[in-house]
Amino acid sequence: MACQENTIVLRDEEGQEHEFLVVDILEVDDEEYAVLLPVLDGADEALVLKIGTDEEGREVLYAIEDEEEWKRVAQAWDELVDEEDYEEEN
């Protein structure tokens, strides 16, 4: 699991900016996903977005729209967290 020590700023539909800590980058089925945690919102729930590229070759983040894809990514994240918890206990 690659640990990322950086933050990114995302703009919501109303144009407001929100800062997120990049907790991890997951690879599932040859696709990459960013696991993000809000910095200031006080929320403890992570946001997971698919990493892709736009028409101009820039890296962008996309919402996961497919339910089956979401389940695979959520399962991969749960397995990694469980593995880390196990390693910390032993």
N, C-alpha and C positions, 0 to 999 in steps of 0.2 A: 504494500500500500504506500503510495507516494504521498508524503506529507508536504503540503504547500503552506508556506508562511507568508501569504500575501492577502491583500484585500482587493475587491473590485467594487465598482459603483454601477448599479443598474438603475435605469429609469423606468418607472411604472407607466401605466396607461394615462395617468393624469399629468405626467411630466415630472413627477417628484423623484428625486434621487434617493437611493437607499444603498448603504454600504454593507458588504458581505465579506466575511472571512472565508477564503477558499479552504475548506477542511480537507478535501481529498479530490483526487481525480480517479475515477473508476474506468476500467475497460471491460465492457460486456459485449460479446458477440462482435468483436472488431470495431466497436463504436466507443467513443469516450464521453463521460458524463462528469460534470462538476458538482460536487457536494458543497453547498454554501450555507453558512449560518449568519443570520442578521447580526450586525455589530451593535446597533443602538436600540433596536426595537424591543430588546429584552425577551425575545422569543427564544425558546430552546428547541424549536422544530426546524430541521434542515430543509433546504430547498434543493432539489436535484434538477439540473438542466442538461440537455444534450449539447455537446460541443460539435460544431460544424463550421463550414466556411460559406461565405456569401458569394455572389457572382463575381466579386472583385478579389476573391481569395483571402479576405480577412476572416479571422476567427470570430465566430458569433455563438451565442447561447440560444437554444430553442427549448420551448416547453415540450415535454413528452406527452404527445397526444394519444398514442396507441396504448390501450390498457394492458395488453400482453407484454409490450416492451417495458412499461412501467413496472409490472410485476417482476420481470427478470432483473431489472436494475435494483429494485427494492430488496429482492432476495439476495443479490450479490452484496449489497451494502450490509444487510443483516448478518450475513456470513462473515464478512470482514470484521465487523464490530464484535461478534461472538468470538472470533479467533483472537482478536486483540485482548478481549477480556480474559480469555483462557490463558494467554501468554503472561498477562500481568499477575494472575493468580498463582502461576507456577514459577 
